Amino acid sequence: MEKPSGTPRDVWWWLWVVAPPIPAAVLTLLDATFPGGSLLRLLTVAAWVFAFFAWVVVLALSGIRTRVALLVTPVVAATTWGLAATEIPFRGAFALSEAALTSFVKSLPIEPEEKPSDTEGSASFRLVGLYIVGGWSRRAGAAHIGVVGGGGVLEQCGLTYLTGDRIEDYDYSSVRPLHGGWYAVCSAD
């Protein structure tokens, strides 16, 4: 990577080329660790708009015309969006949390089938693996964990662990199989 010549002006321009895409990339990858995304998506879009705007302004107003400067923001954006699209951040976070999630689910008491669904879960929150869960239930054939921040405004997302039931027996708007009976699920509100 070509280094700036060392004058304060050159360092300032390079900082404006390199710095804006970094927080946007971090926010994007953090958003991608939630099942169904999260409300961070709005902040992520704003961060990418700012990064693109800063990139265009710096290229228009500065003397930086090197190929490296032209490629910093697009390469960071393409790499970040590629990782998010392949679900690597989500699957990595789930893999790191799977043992804790499974242990948590197995520690929950089995609730009777006739229990009304509006009493599902608990009012408390708990850190399980890398996820903050708030709301959980366990039936004879399945357990559902609500992930705080998962989904967004129009849908709630979480994780379902099946021990005997079929995923088709449940009414979810989207289902993604994960590993060992685990599914990432979303329900429209």
MODELLER restraints for C-alpha pairs under 7 A, 6 or more apart:
rsr = mdl.restraints
at = mdl.atoms
rsr.add(forms.Gaussian(group=physical.xy_distance, feature=features.Distance(at['CA:1:A'], at['CA:68:A']), mean=6.59, stdev=0.5))
rsr.add(forms.Gaussian(group=physical.xy_distance, feature=features.Distance(at['CA:2:A'], at['CA:68:A']), mean=6.96, stdev=0.5))
rsr.add(forms.Gaussian(group=physical.xy_distance, feature=features.Distance(at['CA:4:A'], at['CA:10:A']), mean=5.73, stdev=0.5))
rsr.add(forms.Gaussian(group=physical.xy_distance, feature=features.Distance(at['CA:4:A'], at['CA:11:A']), mean=5.83, stdev=0.5))
rsr.add(forms.Gaussian(group=physical.xy_distance, feature=features.Distance(at['CA:4:A'], at['CA:14:A']), mean=6.96, stdev=0.5))
rsr.add(forms.Gaussian(group=physical.xy_distance, feature=features.Distance(at['CA:13:A'], at['CA:58:A']), mean=6.48, stdev=0.5))
rsr.add(forms.Gaussian(group=physical.xy_distance, feature=features.Distance(at['CA:13:A'], at['CA:62:A']), mean=6.82, stdev=0.5))
rsr.add(forms.Gaussian(group=physical.xy_distance, feature=features.Distance(at['CA:16:A'], at['CA:54:A']), mean=6.55, stdev=0.5))
rsr.add(forms.Gaussian(group=physical.xy_distance, feature=features.Distance(at['CA:16:A'], at['CA:58:A']), mean=6.89, stdev=0.5))
rsr.add(forms.Gaussian(group=physical.xy_distance, feature=features.Distance(at['CA:17:A'], at['CA:54:A']), mean=7.00, stdev=0.5))
rsr.add(forms.Gaussian(group=physical.xy_distance, feature=features.Distance(at['CA:17:A'], at['CA:55:A']), mean=5.57, stdev=0.5))
rsr.add(forms.Gaussian(group=physical.xy_distance, feature=features.Distance(at['CA:17:A'], at['CA:58:A']), mean=6.73, stdev=0.5))
rsr.add(forms.Gaussian(group=physical.xy_distance, feature=features.Distance(at['CA:17:A'], at['CA:69:A']), mean=6.71, stdev=0.5))
rsr.add(forms.Gaussian(group=physical.xy_distance, feature=features.Distance(at['CA:18:A'], at['CA:72:A']), mean=6.46, stdev=0.5))
rsr.add(forms.Gaussian(group=physical.xy_distance, feature=features.Distance(at['CA:20:A'], at['CA:51:A']), mean=4.62, stdev=0.5))
rsr.add(forms.Gaussian(group=physical.xy_distance, feature=features.Distance(at['CA:21:A'], at['CA:48:A']), mean=6.80, stdev=0.5))
rsr.add(forms.Gaussian(group=physical.xy_distance, feature=features.Distance(at['CA:21:A'], at['CA:51:A']), mean=5.22, stdev=0.5))
rsr.add(forms.Gaussian(group=physical.xy_distance, feature=features.Distance(at['CA:21:A'], at['CA:73:A']), mean=5.87, stdev=0.5))
rsr.add(forms.Gaussian(group=physical.xy_distance, feature=features.Distance(at['CA:21:A'], at['CA:76:A']), mean=6.63, stdev=0.5))
rsr.add(forms.Gaussian(group=physical.xy_distance, feature=features.Distance(at['CA:24:A'], at['CA:44:A']), mean=5.88, stdev=0.5))
rsr.add(forms.Gaussian(group=physical.xy_distance, feature=features.Distance(at['CA:24:A'], at['CA:47:A']), mean=4.90, stdev=0.5))
rsr.add(forms.Gaussian(group=physical.xy_distance, feature=features.Distance(at['CA:24:A'], at['CA:48:A']), mean=5.48, stdev=0.5))
rsr.add(forms.Gaussian(group=physical.xy_distance, feature=features.Distance(at['CA:25:A'], at['CA:77:A']), mean=6.93, stdev=0.5))
rsr.add(forms.Gaussian(group=physical.xy_distance, feature=features.Distance(at['CA:25:A'], at['CA:80:A']), mean=5.80, stdev=0.5))
rsr.add(forms.Gaussian(group=physical.xy_distance, feature=features.Distance(at['CA:27:A'], at['CA:44:A']), mean=5.60, stdev=0.5))
rsr.add(forms.Gaussian(group=physical.xy_distance, feature=features.Distance(at['CA:28:A'], at['CA:44:A']), mean=5.74, stdev=0.5))
rsr.add(forms.Gaussian(group=physical.xy_distance, feature=features.Distance(at['CA:29:A'], at['CA:80:A']), mean=6.95, stdev=0.5))
rsr.add(forms.Gaussian(group=physical.xy_distance, feature=features.Distance(at['CA:29:A'], at['CA:84:A']), mean=6.32, stdev=0.5))
rsr.add(forms.Gaussian(group=physical.xy_distance, feature=features.Distance(at['CA:29:A'], at['CA:89:A']), mean=6.23, stdev=0.5))
rsr.add(forms.Gaussian(group=physical.xy_distance, feature=features.Distance(at['CA:31:A'], at['CA:37:A']), mean=5.42, stdev=0.5))
rsr.add(forms.Gaussian(group=physical.xy_distance, feature=features.Distance(at['CA:31:A'], at['CA:38:A']), mean=5.72, stdev=0.5))
rsr.add(forms.Gaussian(group=physical.xy_distance, feature=features.Distance(at['CA:31:A'], at['CA:40:A']), mean=5.77, stdev=0.5))
rsr.add(forms.Gaussian(group=physical.xy_distance, feature=features.Distance(at['CA:31:A'], at['CA:41:A']), mean=6.33, stdev=0.5))
rsr.add(forms.Gaussian(group=physical.xy_distance, feature=features.Distance(at['CA:32:A'], at['CA:84:A']), mean=5.69, stdev=0.5))
rsr.add(forms.Gaussian(group=physical.xy_distance, feature=features.Distance(at['CA:32:A'], at['CA:89:A']), mean=5.80, stdev=0.5))
rsr.add(forms.Gaussian(group=physical.xy_distance, feature=features.Distance(at['CA:32:A'], at['CA:90:A']), mean=5.69, stdev=0.5))
rsr.add(forms.Gaussian(group=physical.xy_distance, feature=features.Distance(at['CA:33:A'], at['CA:89:A']), mean=5.07, stdev=0.5))
rsr.add(forms.Gaussian(group=physical.xy_distance, feature=features.Distance(at['CA:33:A'], at['CA:90:A']), mean=3.88, stdev=0.5))
rsr.add(forms.Gaussian(group=physical.xy_distance, feature=features.Distance(at['CA:33:A'], at['CA:93:A']), mean=6.03, stdev=0.5))
rsr.add(forms.Gaussian(group=physical.xy_distance, feature=features.Distance(at['CA:34:A'], at['CA:90:A']), mean=6.18, stdev=0.5))
rsr.add(forms.Gaussian(group=physical.xy_distance, feature=features.Distance(at['CA:34:A'], at['CA:150:A']), mean=5.29, stdev=0.5))
rsr.add(forms.Gaussian(group=physical.xy_distance, feature=features.Distance(at['CA:35:A'], at['CA:90:A']), mean=6.98, stdev=0.5))
rsr.add(forms.Gaussian(group=physical.xy_distance, feature=features.Distance(at['CA:35:A'], at['CA:150:A']), mean=5.45, stdev=0.5))
rsr.add(forms.Gaussian(group=physical.xy_distance, feature=features.Distance(at['CA:35:A'], at['CA:151:A']), mean=6.53, stdev=0.5))
rsr.add(forms.Gaussian(group=physical.xy_distance, feature=features.Distance(at['CA:35:A'], at['CA:157:A']), mean=5.88, stdev=0.5))
rsr.add(forms.Gaussian(group=physical.xy_distance, feature=features.Distance(at['CA:35:A'], at['CA:158:A']), mean=6.09, stdev=0.5))
rsr.add(forms.Gaussian(group=physical.xy_distance, feature=features.Distance(at['CA:35:A'], at['CA:184:A']), mean=5.94, stdev=0.5))
rsr.add(forms.Gaussian(group=physical.xy_distance, feature=features.Distance(at['CA:36:A'], at['CA:150:A']), mean=5.93, stdev=0.5))
rsr.add(forms.Gaussian(group=physical.xy_distance, feature=features.Distance(at['CA:36:A'], at['CA:151:A']), mean=4.59, stdev=0.5))
rsr.add(forms.Gaussian(group=physical.xy_distance, feature=features.Distance(at['CA:36:A'], at['CA:157:A']), mean=5.88, stdev=0.5))
rsr.add(forms.Gaussian(group=physical.xy_distance, feature=features.Distance(at['CA:36:A'], at['CA:186:A']), mean=6.77, stdev=0.5))
rsr.add(forms.Gaussian(group=physical.xy_distance, feature=features.Distance(at['CA:37:A'], at['CA:150:A']), mean=5.85, stdev=0.5))
rsr.add(forms.Gaussian(group=physical.xy_distance, feature=features.Distance(at['CA:37:A'], at['CA:151:A']), mean=5.22, stdev=0.5))
rsr.add(forms.Gaussian(group=physical.xy_distance, feature=features.Distance(at['CA:38:A'], at['CA:149:A']), mean=5.38, stdev=0.5))
rsr.add(forms.Gaussian(group=physical.xy_distance, feature=features.Distance(at['CA:38:A'], at['CA:150:A']), mean=4.98, stdev=0.5))
rsr.add(forms.Gaussian(group=physical.xy_distance, feature=features.Distance(at['CA:38:A'], at['CA:151:A']), mean=4.93, stdev=0.5))
rsr.add(forms.Gaussian(group=physical.xy_distance, feature=features.Distance(at['CA:38:A'], at['CA:152:A']), mean=5.04, stdev=0.5))
rsr.add(forms.Gaussian(group=physical.xy_distance, feature=features.Distance(at['CA:39:A'], at['CA:149:A']), mean=6.62, stdev=0.5))
rsr.add(forms.Gaussian(group=physical.xy_distance, feature=features.Distance(at['CA:39:A'], at['CA:152:A']), mean=5.10, stdev=0.5))
rsr.add(forms.Gaussian(group=physical.xy_distance, feature=features.Distance(at['CA:55:A'], at['CA:73:A']), mean=6.92, stdev=0.5))
rsr.add(forms.Gaussian(group=physical.xy_distance, feature=features.Distance(at['CA:83:A'], at['CA:89:A']), mean=6.98, stdev=0.5))
rsr.add(forms.Gaussian(group=physical.xy_distance, feature=features.Distance(at['CA:93:A'], at['CA:130:A']), mean=6.58, stdev=0.5))
rsr.add(forms.Gaussian(group=physical.xy_distance, feature=features.Distance(at['CA:96:A'], at['CA:129:A']), mean=6.94, stdev=0.5))
rsr.add(forms.Gaussian(group=physical.xy_distance, feature=features.Distance(at['CA:97:A'], at['CA:129:A']), mean=4.16, stdev=0.5))
rsr.add(forms.Gaussian(group=physical.xy_distance, feature=features.Distance(at['CA:97:A'], at['CA:130:A']), mean=5.77, stdev=0.5))
rsr.add(forms.Gaussian(group=physical.xy_distance, feature=features.Distance(at['CA:100:A'], at['CA:128:A']), mean=5.96, stdev=0.5))
rsr.add(forms.Gaussian(group=physical.xy_distance, feature=features.Distance(at['CA:100:A'], at['CA:129:A']), mean=5.30, stdev=0.5))
rsr.add(forms.Gaussian(group=physical.xy_distance, feature=features.Distance(at['CA:101:A'], at['CA:128:A']), mean=6.03, stdev=0.5))
rsr.add(forms.Gaussian(group=physical.xy_distance, feature=features.Distance(at['CA:101:A'], at['CA:129:A']), mean=6.50, stdev=0.5))
rsr.add(forms.Gaussian(group=physical.xy_distance, feature=features.Distance(at['CA:105:A'], at['CA:143:A']), mean=6.60, stdev=0.5))
rsr.add(forms.Gaussian(group=physical.xy_distance, feature=features.Distance(at['CA:108:A'], at['CA:138:A']), mean=6.48, stdev=0.5))
rsr.add(forms.Gaussian(group=physical.xy_distance, feature=features.Distance(at['CA:109:A'], at['CA:138:A']), mean=6.71, stdev=0.5))
rsr.add(forms.Gaussian(group=physical.xy_distance, feature=features.Distance(at['CA:110:A'], at['CA:138:A']), mean=5.22, stdev=0.5))
rsr.add(forms.Gaussian(group=physical.xy_distance, feature=features.Distance(at['CA:110:A'], at['CA:139:A']), mean=5.18, stdev=0.5))
rsr.add(forms.Gaussian(group=physical.xy_distance, feature=features.Distance(at['CA:110:A'], at['CA:140:A']), mean=6.12, stdev=0.5))
rsr.add(forms.Gaussian(group=physical.xy_distance, feature=features.Distance(at['CA:111:A'], at['CA:138:A']), mean=6.00, stdev=0.5))
rsr.add(forms.Gaussian(group=physical.xy_distance, feature=features.Distance(at['CA:111:A'], at['CA:139:A']), mean=5.37, stdev=0.5))
rsr.add(forms.Gaussian(group=physical.xy_distance, feature=features.Distance(at['CA:112:A'], at['CA:139:A']), mean=6.79, stdev=0.5))
rsr.add(forms.Gaussian(group=physical.xy_distance, feature=features.Distance(at['CA:113:A'], at['CA:139:A']), mean=6.67, stdev=0.5))
rsr.add(forms.Gaussian(group=physical.xy_distance, feature=features.Distance(at['CA:120:A'], at['CA:135:A']), mean=6.73, stdev=0.5))
rsr.add(forms.Gaussian(group=physical.xy_distance, feature=features.Distance(at['CA:120:A'], at['CA:136:A']), mean=6.47, stdev=0.5))
rsr.add(forms.Gaussian(group=physical.xy_distance, feature=features.Distance(at['CA:120:A'], at['CA:137:A']), mean=5.78, stdev=0.5))
rsr.add(forms.Gaussian(group=physical.xy_distance, feature=features.Distance(at['CA:121:A'], at['CA:135:A']), mean=3.88, stdev=0.5))
rsr.add(forms.Gaussian(group=physical.xy_distance, feature=features.Distance(at['CA:121:A'], at['CA:136:A']), mean=4.00, stdev=0.5))
rsr.add(forms.Gaussian(group=physical.xy_distance, feature=features.Distance(at['CA:121:A'], at['CA:137:A']), mean=5.17, stdev=0.5))
rsr.add(forms.Gaussian(group=physical.xy_distance, feature=features.Distance(at['CA:122:A'], at['CA:134:A']), mean=6.66, stdev=0.5))
rsr.add(forms.Gaussian(group=physical.xy_distance, feature=features.Distance(at['CA:122:A'], at['CA:135:A']), mean=4.93, stdev=0.5))
rsr.add(forms.Gaussian(group=physical.xy_distance, feature=features.Distance(at['CA:122:A'], at['CA:136:A']), mean=6.49, stdev=0.5))
rsr.add(forms.Gaussian(group=physical.xy_distance, feature=features.Distance(at['CA:123:A'], at['CA:134:A']), mean=6.84, stdev=0.5))
rsr.add(forms.Gaussian(group=physical.xy_distance, feature=features.Distance(at['CA:123:A'], at['CA:135:A']), mean=6.76, stdev=0.5))
rsr.add(forms.Gaussian(group=physical.xy_distance, feature=features.Distance(at['CA:124:A'], at['CA:134:A']), mean=6.12, stdev=0.5))
rsr.add(forms.Gaussian(group=physical.xy_distance, feature=features.Distance(at['CA:125:A'], at['CA:132:A']), mean=6.56, stdev=0.5))
rsr.add(forms.Gaussian(group=physical.xy_distance, feature=features.Distance(at['CA:125:A'], at['CA:133:A']), mean=5.62, stdev=0.5))
rsr.add(forms.Gaussian(group=physical.xy_distance, feature=features.Distance(at['CA:125:A'], at['CA:134:A']), mean=4.53, stdev=0.5))
rsr.add(forms.Gaussian(group=physical.xy_distance, feature=features.Distance(at['CA:126:A'], at['CA:132:A']), mean=5.58, stdev=0.5))
rsr.add(forms.Gaussian(group=physical.xy_distance, feature=features.Distance(at['CA:126:A'], at['CA:133:A']), mean=5.38, stdev=0.5))
rsr.add(forms.Gaussian(group=physical.xy_distance, feature=features.Distance(at['CA:126:A'], at['CA:134:A']), mean=6.58, stdev=0.5))
rsr.add(forms.Gaussian(group=physical.xy_distance, feature=features.Distance(at['CA:127:A'], at['CA:133:A']), mean=6.22, stdev=0.5))
rsr.add(forms.Gaussian(group=physical.xy_distance, feature=features.Distance(at['CA:131:A'], at['CA:147:A']), mean=6.50, stdev=0.5))
rsr.add(forms.Gaussian(group=physical.xy_distance, feature=features.Distance(at['CA:132:A'], at['CA:147:A']), mean=5.97, stdev=0.5))
rsr.add(forms.Gaussian(group=physical.xy_distance, feature=features.Distance(at['CA:132:A'], at['CA:148:A']), mean=5.56, stdev=0.5))
rsr.add(forms.Gaussian(group=physical.xy_distance, feature=features.Distance(at['CA:133:A'], at['CA:145:A']), mean=6.52, stdev=0.5))
rsr.add(forms.Gaussian(group=physical.xy_distance, feature=features.Distance(at['CA:133:A'], at['CA:146:A']), mean=5.57, stdev=0.5))
rsr.add(forms.Gaussian(group=physical.xy_distance, feature=features.Distance(at['CA:133:A'], at['CA:147:A']), mean=4.57, stdev=0.5))
rsr.add(forms.Gaussian(group=physical.xy_distance, feature=features.Distance(at['CA:133:A'], at['CA:148:A']), mean=5.45, stdev=0.5))
rsr.add(forms.Gaussian(group=physical.xy_distance, feature=features.Distance(at['CA:134:A'], at['CA:146:A']), mean=5.60, stdev=0.5))
rsr.add(forms.Gaussian(group=physical.xy_distance, feature=features.Distance(at['CA:134:A'], at['CA:147:A']), mean=6.25, stdev=0.5))
rsr.add(forms.Gaussian(group=physical.xy_distance, feature=features.Distance(at['CA:134:A'], at['CA:148:A']), mean=5.87, stdev=0.5))
rsr.add(forms.Gaussian(group=physical.xy_distance, feature=features.Distance(at['CA:135:A'], at['CA:145:A']), mean=6.15, stdev=0.5))
rsr.add(forms.Gaussian(group=physical.xy_distance, feature=features.Distance(at['CA:135:A'], at['CA:146:A']), mean=5.16, stdev=0.5))
rsr.add(forms.Gaussian(group=physical.xy_distance, feature=features.Distance(at['CA:136:A'], at['CA:144:A']), mean=5.49, stdev=0.5))
rsr.add(forms.Gaussian(group=physical.xy_distance, feature=features.Distance(at['CA:136:A'], at['CA:145:A']), mean=4.47, stdev=0.5))
rsr.add(forms.Gaussian(group=physical.xy_distance, feature=features.Distance(at['CA:136:A'], at['CA:146:A']), mean=6.00, stdev=0.5))
rsr.add(forms.Gaussian(group=physical.xy_distance, feature=features.Distance(at['CA:137:A'], at['CA:143:A']), mean=5.58, stdev=0.5))
rsr.add(forms.Gaussian(group=physical.xy_distance, feature=features.Distance(at['CA:137:A'], at['CA:144:A']), mean=5.40, stdev=0.5))
rsr.add(forms.Gaussian(group=physical.xy_distance, feature=features.Distance(at['CA:137:A'], at['CA:145:A']), mean=6.79, stdev=0.5))
rsr.add(forms.Gaussian(group=physical.xy_distance, feature=features.Distance(at['CA:138:A'], at['CA:144:A']), mean=6.40, stdev=0.5))
rsr.add(forms.Gaussian(group=physical.xy_distance, feature=features.Distance(at['CA:141:A'], at['CA:162:A']), mean=5.97, stdev=0.5))
rsr.add(forms.Gaussian(group=physical.xy_distance, feature=features.Distance(at['CA:141:A'], at['CA:163:A']), mean=4.91, stdev=0.5))
rsr.add(forms.Gaussian(group=physical.xy_distance, feature=features.Distance(at['CA:141:A'], at['CA:164:A']), mean=4.35, stdev=0.5))
rsr.add(forms.Gaussian(group=physical.xy_distance, feature=features.Distance(at['CA:141:A'], at['CA:165:A']), mean=4.81, stdev=0.5))
rsr.add(forms.Gaussian(group=physical.xy_distance, feature=features.Distance(at['CA:142:A'], at['CA:160:A']), mean=6.97, stdev=0.5))
rsr.add(forms.Gaussian(group=physical.xy_distance, feature=features.Distance(at['CA:142:A'], at['CA:161:A']), mean=5.54, stdev=0.5))
rsr.add(forms.Gaussian(group=physical.xy_distance, feature=features.Distance(at['CA:142:A'], at['CA:162:A']), mean=4.29, stdev=0.5))
rsr.add(forms.Gaussian(group=physical.xy_distance, feature=features.Distance(at['CA:142:A'], at['CA:163:A']), mean=5.48, stdev=0.5))
rsr.add(forms.Gaussian(group=physical.xy_distance, feature=features.Distance(at['CA:142:A'], at['CA:164:A']), mean=6.72, stdev=0.5))
rsr.add(forms.Gaussian(group=physical.xy_distance, feature=features.Distance(at['CA:142:A'], at['CA:165:A']), mean=6.22, stdev=0.5))
rsr.add(forms.Gaussian(group=physical.xy_distance, feature=features.Distance(at['CA:143:A'], at['CA:160:A']), mean=5.64, stdev=0.5))
rsr.add(forms.Gaussian(group=physical.xy_distance, feature=features.Distance(at['CA:143:A'], at['CA:161:A']), mean=5.12, stdev=0.5))
rsr.add(forms.Gaussian(group=physical.xy_distance, feature=features.Distance(at['CA:143:A'], at['CA:162:A']), mean=6.46, stdev=0.5))
rsr.add(forms.Gaussian(group=physical.xy_distance, feature=features.Distance(at['CA:144:A'], at['CA:159:A']), mean=5.89, stdev=0.5))
rsr.add(forms.Gaussian(group=physical.xy_distance, feature=features.Distance(at['CA:144:A'], at['CA:160:A']), mean=4.40, stdev=0.5))
rsr.add(forms.Gaussian(group=physical.xy_distance, feature=features.Distance(at['CA:144:A'], at['CA:161:A']), mean=6.38, stdev=0.5))
rsr.add(forms.Gaussian(group=physical.xy_distance, feature=features.Distance(at['CA:145:A'], at['CA:158:A']), mean=5.64, stdev=0.5))
rsr.add(forms.Gaussian(group=physical.xy_distance, feature=features.Distance(at['CA:145:A'], at['CA:159:A']), mean=5.19, stdev=0.5))
rsr.add(forms.Gaussian(group=physical.xy_distance, feature=features.Distance(at['CA:145:A'], at['CA:160:A']), mean=6.21, stdev=0.5))
rsr.add(forms.Gaussian(group=physical.xy_distance, feature=features.Distance(at['CA:146:A'], at['CA:157:A']), mean=6.51, stdev=0.5))
rsr.add(forms.Gaussian(group=physical.xy_distance, feature=features.Distance(at['CA:146:A'], at['CA:158:A']), mean=4.42, stdev=0.5))
rsr.add(forms.Gaussian(group=physical.xy_distance, feature=features.Distance(at['CA:146:A'], at['CA:159:A']), mean=6.53, stdev=0.5))
rsr.add(forms.Gaussian(group=physical.xy_distance, feature=features.Distance(at['CA:147:A'], at['CA:157:A']), mean=6.50, stdev=0.5))
rsr.add(forms.Gaussian(group=physical.xy_distance, feature=features.Distance(at['CA:147:A'], at['CA:158:A']), mean=4.81, stdev=0.5))
rsr.add(forms.Gaussian(group=physical.xy_distance, feature=features.Distance(at['CA:150:A'], at['CA:156:A']), mean=6.21, stdev=0.5))
rsr.add(forms.Gaussian(group=physical.xy_distance, feature=features.Distance(at['CA:150:A'], at['CA:157:A']), mean=4.90, stdev=0.5))
rsr.add(forms.Gaussian(group=physical.xy_distance, feature=features.Distance(at['CA:150:A'], at['CA:158:A']), mean=6.33, stdev=0.5))
rsr.add(forms.Gaussian(group=physical.xy_distance, feature=features.Distance(at['CA:151:A'], at['CA:157:A']), mean=4.72, stdev=0.5))
rsr.add(forms.Gaussian(group=physical.xy_distance, feature=features.Distance(at['CA:151:A'], at['CA:186:A']), mean=6.99, stdev=0.5))
rsr.add(forms.Gaussian(group=physical.xy_distance, feature=features.Distance(at['CA:154:A'], at['CA:188:A']), mean=6.09, stdev=0.5))
rsr.add(forms.Gaussian(group=physical.xy_distance, feature=features.Distance(at['CA:154:A'], at['CA:189:A']), mean=5.91, stdev=0.5))
rsr.add(forms.Gaussian(group=physical.xy_distance, feature=features.Distance(at['CA:155:A'], at['CA:186:A']), mean=6.39, stdev=0.5))
rsr.add(forms.Gaussian(group=physical.xy_distance, feature=features.Distance(at['CA:155:A'], at['CA:187:A']), mean=5.47, stdev=0.5))
rsr.add(forms.Gaussian(group=physical.xy_distance, feature=features.Distance(at['CA:155:A'], at['CA:188:A']), mean=4.22, stdev=0.5))
rsr.add(forms.Gaussian(group=physical.xy_distance, feature=features.Distance(at['CA:155:A'], at['CA:189:A']), mean=5.28, stdev=0.5))
rsr.add(forms.Gaussian(group=physical.xy_distance, feature=features.Distance(at['CA:156:A'], at['CA:186:A']), mean=5.54, stdev=0.5))
rsr.add(forms.Gaussian(group=physical.xy_distance, feature=features.Distance(at['CA:156:A'], at['CA:187:A']), mean=5.43, stdev=0.5))
rsr.add(forms.Gaussian(group=physical.xy_distance, feature=features.Distance(at['CA:156:A'], at['CA:188:A']), mean=6.45, stdev=0.5))
rsr.add(forms.Gaussian(group=physical.xy_distance, feature=features.Distance(at['CA:156:A'], at['CA:189:A']), mean=6.91, stdev=0.5))
rsr.add(forms.Gaussian(group=physical.xy_distance, feature=features.Distance(at['CA:157:A'], at['CA:185:A']), mean=5.59, stdev=0.5))
rsr.add(forms.Gaussian(group=physical.xy_distance, feature=features.Distance(at['CA:157:A'], at['CA:186:A']), mean=4.05, stdev=0.5))
rsr.add(forms.Gaussian(group=physical.xy_distance, feature=features.Distance(at['CA:157:A'], at['CA:187:A']), mean=6.32, stdev=0.5))
rsr.add(forms.Gaussian(group=physical.xy_distance, feature=features.Distance(at['CA:158:A'], at['CA:184:A']), mean=5.96, stdev=0.5))
rsr.add(forms.Gaussian(group=physical.xy_distance, feature=features.Distance(at['CA:158:A'], at['CA:185:A']), mean=5.53, stdev=0.5))
rsr.add(forms.Gaussian(group=physical.xy_distance, feature=features.Distance(at['CA:158:A'], at['CA:186:A']), mean=6.37, stdev=0.5))
rsr.add(forms.Gaussian(group=physical.xy_distance, feature=features.Distance(at['CA:159:A'], at['CA:182:A']), mean=6.81, stdev=0.5))
rsr.add(forms.Gaussian(group=physical.xy_distance, feature=features.Distance(at['CA:159:A'], at['CA:183:A']), mean=5.62, stdev=0.5))
rsr.add(forms.Gaussian(group=physical.xy_distance, feature=features.Distance(at['CA:159:A'], at['CA:184:A']), mean=4.68, stdev=0.5))
rsr.add(forms.Gaussian(group=physical.xy_distance, feature=features.Distance(at['CA:159:A'], at['CA:185:A']), mean=5.76, stdev=0.5))
rsr.add(forms.Gaussian(group=physical.xy_distance, feature=features.Distance(at['CA:160:A'], at['CA:182:A']), mean=5.69, stdev=0.5))
rsr.add(forms.Gaussian(group=physical.xy_distance, feature=features.Distance(at['CA:160:A'], at['CA:183:A']), mean=5.14, stdev=0.5))
rsr.add(forms.Gaussian(group=physical.xy_distance, feature=features.Distance(at['CA:160:A'], at['CA:184:A']), mean=6.44, stdev=0.5))
rsr.add(forms.Gaussian(group=physical.xy_distance, feature=features.Distance(at['CA:160:A'], at['CA:185:A']), mean=6.71, stdev=0.5))
rsr.add(forms.Gaussian(group=physical.xy_distance, feature=features.Distance(at['CA:161:A'], at['CA:181:A']), mean=5.45, stdev=0.5))
rsr.add(forms.Gaussian(group=physical.xy_distance, feature=features.Distance(at['CA:161:A'], at['CA:182:A']), mean=4.51, stdev=0.5))
rsr.add(forms.Gaussian(group=physical.xy_distance, feature=features.Distance(at['CA:161:A'], at['CA:183:A']), mean=6.40, stdev=0.5))
rsr.add(forms.Gaussian(group=physical.xy_distance, feature=features.Distance(at['CA:162:A'], at['CA:181:A']), mean=5.13, stdev=0.5))
rsr.add(forms.Gaussian(group=physical.xy_distance, feature=features.Distance(at['CA:162:A'], at['CA:182:A']), mean=6.51, stdev=0.5))
rsr.add(forms.Gaussian(group=physical.xy_distance, feature=features.Distance(at['CA:163:A'], at['CA:181:A']), mean=6.86, stdev=0.5))
rsr.add(forms.Gaussian(group=physical.xy_distance, feature=features.Distance(at['CA:172:A'], at['CA:185:A']), mean=6.40, stdev=0.5))
rsr.add(forms.Gaussian(group=physical.xy_distance, feature=features.Distance(at['CA:172:A'], at['CA:186:A']), mean=5.77, stdev=0.5))
rsr.add(forms.Gaussian(group=physical.xy_distance, feature=features.Distance(at['CA:172:A'], at['CA:187:A']), mean=4.94, stdev=0.5))
rsr.add(forms.Gaussian(group=physical.xy_distance, feature=features.Distance(at['CA:173:A'], at['CA:186:A']), mean=5.64, stdev=0.5))
rsr.add(forms.Gaussian(group=physical.xy_distance, feature=features.Distance(at['CA:173:A'], at['CA:187:A']), mean=5.04, stdev=0.5))
rsr.add(forms.Gaussian(group=physical.xy_distance, feature=features.Distance(at['CA:173:A'], at['CA:188:A']), mean=6.16, stdev=0.5))
rsr.add(forms.Gaussian(group=physical.xy_distance, feature=features.Distance(at['CA:174:A'], at['CA:185:A']), mean=5.63, stdev=0.5))
rsr.add(forms.Gaussian(group=physical.xy_distance, feature=features.Distance(at['CA:174:A'], at['CA:186:A']), mean=5.23, stdev=0.5))
rsr.add(forms.Gaussian(group=physical.xy_distance, feature=features.Distance(at['CA:175:A'], at['CA:183:A']), mean=6.50, stdev=0.5))
rsr.add(forms.Gaussian(group=physical.xy_distance, feature=features.Distance(at['CA:175:A'], at['CA:184:A']), mean=5.79, stdev=0.5))
rsr.add(forms.Gaussian(group=physical.xy_distance, feature=features.Distance(at['CA:175:A'], at['CA:185:A']), mean=4.60, stdev=0.5))
rsr.add(forms.Gaussian(group=physical.xy_distance, feature=features.Distance(at['CA:175:A'], at['CA:186:A']), mean=6.72, stdev=0.5))
rsr.add(forms.Gaussian(group=physical.xy_distance, feature=features.Distance(at['CA:176:A'], at['CA:183:A']), mean=5.51, stdev=0.5))
rsr.add(forms.Gaussian(group=physical.xy_distance, feature=features.Distance(at['CA:176:A'], at['CA:184:A']), mean=5.08, stdev=0.5))
rsr.add(forms.Gaussian(group=physical.xy_distance, feature=features.Distance(at['CA:176:A'], at['CA:185:A']), mean=6.47, stdev=0.5))
rsr.add(forms.Gaussian(group=physical.xy_distance, feature=features.Distance(at['CA:177:A'], at['CA:183:A']), mean=4.51, stdev=0.5))
rsr.add(forms.Gaussian(group=physical.xy_distance, feature=features.Distance(at['CA:177:A'], at['CA:184:A']), mean=6.44, stdev=0.5))
rsr.add(forms.Gaussian(group=physical.xy_distance, feature=features.Distance(at['CA:178:A'], at['CA:184:A']), mean=6.80, stdev=0.5))
